[in-house]
Amino acid sequence: MPVLDHAAFINRLRGKSINTAELRSAYPEFNVRGFSDNGVIKGTNQNLEKLWEVIDNYDRDGNVNTISDEPALSIAAWLFANTGSSSPTSGETANWRKVAELGDKSITNNSNAHRTAIDDTGVGLYYGDHSPFHDAILRGDSRGLQTQIDAMSAGNWRMGSIEPGRVIIENPSGKAARIQESSCIGWVMDNVRAAYEGAGIEARFAEIKSRVKEADLRGTVLCEELQKDGWTAVFYCPRTAQDLEAAGEREKLGALNMARAGARVWKSPVPGSTGIRCDAVLTGYRGIMPDSTTEALLEKLENVPFFVGVANGGIHTFVGHKGSVCDFHWTAQPDDKNAMTENPVREWKWDTGLYMVPPGYW
């Protein structure tokens, strides 16, 4: 076993149980605190991702997708030889096909509902957290809010109440509607929540939400959490390395080179952040004919029913489905039908980023 890659490691141990007492006896310095349950490490995606990270600390090849040094390989070999079968766990029984289908459905339904509300009443279901509407809320300017609502609804809706993250409006017949504050990361979390909770893994989404909130809503930390669940990280850079170098785009070129070299990218300045391990690199398709390898990766991505992503180190966060990126614009007013827009991945304007793909789709 001269080299062991990440995927092979996960596949060999998924669903198996690891006796922590025996592991510590064989490797006393091996730290498994934090993901051992009653003396057993269960072979869930989350546990195995953490286990891989610990083992990779014993490796010095500089590639987070492989291990090749004897200390790390010996631990992996011991694990393969000393693991047993185990009963299914919550992490293993997550229905990722359902997660993907529900994520796709959520994007479509939420976008359509917003536009339908505008057609019906003049006022949609979302407003951006950097919009004039939101500014009026921050100022406590009820009169200004009513003026905006009057203009949108032809005077047919009145201010009801302001609640954290939303405004309630009412029409003369007493019907109420809610307008929700959103942002690029807020839009993403809404759709991820619908996917996870709809698939019956509410507890895991609550953990993800808490972690992202603690990290000041960083999309890169969301990607780290999804990777713990077995999601594939596809680094994308539409431009070639030569193009980036010629344009002096050193940060983007640096991120591309790190991804190609097997290094983790975009570690966040928050406790516990490790950065994201790039499982695949997709590059060289803007303004040029992609080669056969790049074309195959693009087609593979276009068949993914639901994905989550970040751009330029987490400056922007988005979701997508079936070959289209769908992002929310934080300056959008409640009557903006283009509050969320869709663009084909081949034409997506951001130069570097990550597409996170659910398990089973890469």
C-alpha positions in Angstrom: 0.0 0.0 0.0 2.5 2.7 -1.2 -0.2 5.4 -1.5 -3.8 5.5 -0.1 -6.3 7.9 -1.3 -9.1 9.5 0.7 -12.0 7.9 -1.2 -10.5 4.4 -0.8 -10.1 5.0 2.9 -13.7 6.1 3.4 -15.1 3.3 1.3 -13.1 0.7 3.2 -14.3 1.8 6.6 -17.8 3.1 6.0 -20.3 1.2 8.1 -17.6 -0.4 10.2 -17.0 0.0 14.0 -13.6 0.8 15.5 -12.7 -0.1 19.1 -11.1 2.9 20.6 -9.4 1.1 23.4 -7.7 -1.3 21.0 -6.7 1.7 18.8 -5.2 3.5 21.7 -3.3 0.4 22.7 -1.8 0.1 19.3 -1.2 3.8 18.9 -1.1 5.5 22.3 -0.6 9.0 20.9 -3.5 8.8 18.4 -6.2 11.3 19.5 -9.8 10.2 19.0 -11.4 12.5 21.6 -14.6 14.1 20.3 -15.8 11.5 18.0 -15.8 8.3 20.0 -19.1 7.0 21.5 -18.9 4.6 24.4 -15.6 3.2 23.3 -16.5 2.8 19.6 -16.0 5.0 16.6 -18.9 4.3 14.2 -18.2 4.3 10.5 -20.2 7.4 9.6 -19.1 9.9 7.0 -18.5 12.5 9.7 -16.4 10.2 11.9 -14.4 8.9 9.0 -13.7 12.4 7.7 -12.4 13.4 11.2 -10.4 10.1 11.4 -8.8 10.8 8.0 -7.8 14.3 9.2 -6.1 12.9 12.3 -4.2 10.3 10.2 -3.2 12.8 7.7 -1.3 14.7 10.4 1.1 11.8 10.5 1.7 12.2 6.7 4.1 14.6 5.1 3.3 14.3 1.4 1.5 17.7 1.4 -1.6 16.3 -0.3 -4.7 16.1 1.9 -6.3 13.6 -0.5 -3.6 11.0 -0.1 -1.3 9.5 2.5 2.0 7.9 1.6 4.3 8.0 4.7 4.8 4.9 6.7 3.4 6.2 10.0 0.1 7.2 8.4 -0.1 4.1 6.2 0.5 1.8 9.2 -2.4 3.3 11.1 -4.7 2.9 8.1 -3.6 -0.7 7.6 -4.3 -1.4 11.3 -7.8 0.1 10.9 -8.6 -2.0 7.9 -7.5 -5.2 9.7 -9.1 -4.5 13.0 -12.6 -3.2 12.2 -15.9 -5.0 12.4 -19.3 -4.6 11.0 -21.8 -2.4 12.9 -25.5 -1.6 12.9 -26.5 1.3 10.7 -26.2 4.7 12.2 -27.9 8.0 11.5 -25.1 9.2 9.4 -25.1 6.1 7.2 -28.8 6.0 6.7 -29.1 9.6 5.5 -31.0 9.5 2.2 -28.8 11.7 0.1 -30.8 11.2 -3.0 -33.8 12.6 -1.1 -31.6 15.5 0.2 -30.6 16.3 -3.4 -34.2 16.1 -4.7 -35.6 18.3 -1.9 -32.8 20.8 -2.3 -33.7 21.1 -6.0 -37.4 21.4 -5.2 -36.8 24.0 -2.5 -34.9 26.3 -4.9 -37.6 26.1 -7.5 -40.5 26.4 -5.1 -39.1 29.3 -3.1 -38.1 31.3 -6.3 -41.4 30.7 -7.9 -43.4 31.6 -4.7 -41.5 34.9 -4.5 -42.3 35.9 -8.1 -45.9 34.7 -7.8 -46.4 36.9 -4.7 -45.2 39.9 -6.7 -47.5 39.1 -9.5 -50.5 38.7 -7.1 -49.9 41.6 -4.7 -46.9 43.6 -5.9 -44.9 42.5 -2.8 -42.8 39.3 -2.8 -41.6 37.0 0.0 -38.0 38.2 0.4 -36.0 41.4 0.8 -32.2 41.8 0.9 -30.4 42.6 4.1 -28.6 45.5 2.3 -31.7 46.9 0.6 -33.4 50.3 1.2 -36.3 48.3 2.7 -34.0 46.8 5.3 -32.3 50.2 5.9 -35.7 51.6 6.9 -36.3 48.8 9.3 -32.9 49.5 11.0 -33.9 53.2 11.3 -37.3 52.2 12.8 -38.8 54.3 10.0 -42.4 52.8 9.9 -43.6 55.7 7.8 -40.9 55.1 5.2 -41.6 51.4 5.2 -45.3 52.1 4.6 -44.4 54.5 1.7 -42.4 51.7 0.1 -45.2 49.1 0.6 -47.8 51.5 -0.8 -45.6 52.0 -3.9 -45.2 48.3 -4.4 -48.8 47.2 -3.7 -50.7 50.2 -5.1 -51.8 51.0 -1.6 -53.5 47.6 -1.0 -51.3 46.5 1.9 -50.5 48.0 5.3 -47.7 47.5 7.8 -48.6 45.0 10.4 -45.6 44.4 12.6 -41.8 44.1 12.5 -40.3 40.9 13.9 -36.7 39.7 13.9 -35.8 39.0 10.3 -39.2 39.7 8.9 -42.0 42.1 8.3 -45.7 41.3 8.5 -48.1 43.1 6.2 -51.9 43.0 6.0 -54.6 43.8 3.5 -58.0 45.3 4.2 -59.7 41.9 4.5 -57.3 40.9 7.3 -55.1 38.6 5.3 -51.5 38.7 6.5 -48.3 38.0 4.6 -44.7 37.7 5.7 -41.7 39.3 4.0 -38.5 37.6 5.0 -35.0 39.1 5.3 -32.4 37.2 3.3 -28.9 37.4 1.9 -26.6 35.1 -0.1 -25.8 32.9 2.9 -29.4 33.2 4.2 -30.8 32.0 0.9 -28.3 29.1 1.0 -29.2 28.1 4.6 -32.9 28.2 3.8 -32.5 25.7 1.0 -30.1 23.4 2.8 -32.4 23.4 5.8 -35.4 22.3 3.6 -33.2 19.5 2.1 -31.8 18.2 5.4 -35.0 18.5 7.5 -37.2 17.1 4.7 -34.9 14.1 4.6 -35.3 13.5 8.3 -31.8 14.7 9.5 -33.0 17.8 11.4 -30.5 17.3 14.2 -27.5 17.4 11.8 -28.8 20.6 10.2 -29.1 22.1 13.6 -25.4 21.4 14.2 -24.5 22.8 10.9 -26.6 26.0 11.5 -25.0 26.5 14.9 -21.5 26.0 13.6 -22.1 28.5 10.7 -23.6 31.0 13.1 -20.7 30.8 15.4 -18.4 31.3 12.4 -20.1 34.6 11.6 -22.1 33.1 8.7 -19.0 32.1 6.7 -19.9 30.0 3.6 -16.5 28.3 3.8 -17.3 26.9 7.2 -20.6 25.6 5.8 -18.6 23.8 3.1 -16.4 22.3 5.8 -19.5 20.9 7.6 -20.9 19.5 4.4 -17.6 17.8 3.6 -17.8 16.1 7.0 -21.1 14.6 5.8 -19.4 13.2 2.8 -20.1 15.9 0.2 -17.6 16.2 -2.6 -15.7 19.5 -3.0 -15.2 20.5 -6.6 -12.8 23.4 -7.0 -13.7 25.5 -10.1 -11.8 28.1 -12.0 -13.2 28.9 -15.4 -10.0 30.7 -16.5 -6.8 28.9 -17.1 -3.8 29.3 -14.8 -2.0 31.1 -17.6 -4.9 33.6 -17.9 -4.9 34.3 -14.2 -1.1 34.8 -14.1 -1.2 37.1 -17.1 -3.9 39.2 -15.4 -2.0 39.4 -12.1 -4.7 37.5 -10.2 -2.3 36.1 -7.7 -4.8 35.2 -5.0 -7.0 33.3 -7.4 -4.0 31.6 -9.0 -2.7 30.7 -5.6 -6.0 29.0 -4.7 -6.0 27.1 -8.0 -2.5 25.9 -7.4 -3.3 24.8 -3.8 -6.3 22.8 -5.0 -4.2 21.2 -7.7 -1.5 20.3 -5.2 -3.9 18.6 -2.9 -3.7 21.3 -0.2 -6.8 22.5 1.8 -8.1 25.9 0.7 -9.8 28.8 2.5 -9.2 28.0 6.1 -11.4 30.4 8.1 -10.0 32.5 11.1 -12.4 30.7 13.5 -11.6 28.0 16.1 -11.7 24.5 14.6 -11.6 25.5 10.9 -9.5 23.3 8.8 -10.2 24.6 5.3 -11.7 22.4 2.6 -10.1 19.4 0.9 -10.6 19.7 -2.9 -11.7 16.3 -4.3 -11.7 17.5 -7.9 -10.5 20.5 -9.9 -12.5 21.9 -12.8 -10.7 24.6 -14.8 -10.1 26.0 -18.3 -13.5 26.6 -19.9 -14.2 30.3 -20.1 -13.7 31.7 -23.6 -12.0 28.5 -24.8 -13.0 25.0 -25.9 -12.7 22.8 -22.8 -10.6 19.7 -23.3 -12.1 16.3 -22.9 -11.4 15.9 -19.2 -12.9 19.3 -18.4 -15.9 18.7 -20.6 -16.6 15.4 -18.8 -16.4 17.2 -15.4 -18.7 19.9 -16.6 -21.3 17.4 -17.8 -21.0 15.6 -14.5 -21.7 18.8 -12.6 -24.6 19.6 -14.9 -26.3 16.3 -13.9 -26.1 17.1 -10.1 -29.7 17.9 -8.9 -28.6 20.1 -6.0 -25.3 21.7 -4.9 -24.0 24.4 -2.6 -21.1 26.7 -3.3 -18.8 29.5 -2.4 -16.9 31.9 -4.6 -13.6 33.7 -4.1 -12.7 32.4 -0.7 -16.3 32.7 0.6 -17.0 36.3 -0.4 -20.2 35.0 -2.0 -22.3 31.9 -1.2 -24.9 30.2 -3.5 -26.9 27.1 -4.2 -27.6 25.5 -7.6 -29.4 22.7 -9.4 -29.2 20.9 -12.7 -26.4 22.9 -14.1 -27.5 26.3 -12.9 -26.2 28.5 -10.1 -29.0 30.2 -8.1 -27.9 33.1 -5.9 -29.7 35.8 -3.9 -28.9 39.5 -4.2 -28.7 41.2 -0.9 -29.8 44.6 -2.2 -33.1 43.3 -3.6 -36.3 45.1 -2.6 -39.4 43.0 -1.8 -40.8 43.7 -5.3 -37.7 42.6 -7.1 -38.4 39.5 -9.3 -34.7 39.2 -9.8 -33.9 38.9 -6.1 -32.7 35.4 -7.0 -31.2 34.7 -10.4 -30.0 31.6 -12.2 -27.0 31.3 -14.5 -25.5 28.2 -16.2 -22.4 26.9 -14.5 -20.4 27.4 -17.7 -21.3 31.1 -17.7 -21.1 31.7 -13.9 -19.2 35.0 -13.6 -17.1 34.3 -10.5 -13.5 33.2 -11.2 -12.8 30.7 -8.4 -14.8 28.8 -5.9 -16.2 25.5 -4.8 -19.2 23.4 -5.8 -20.2 21.1 -2.9 -22.0 18.0 -4.3 -24.0 15.6 -2.1 -22.8 12.0 -1.6 -23.6 9.7 -4.5 -23.5 12.3 -7.3 -19.7 12.5 -8.1 
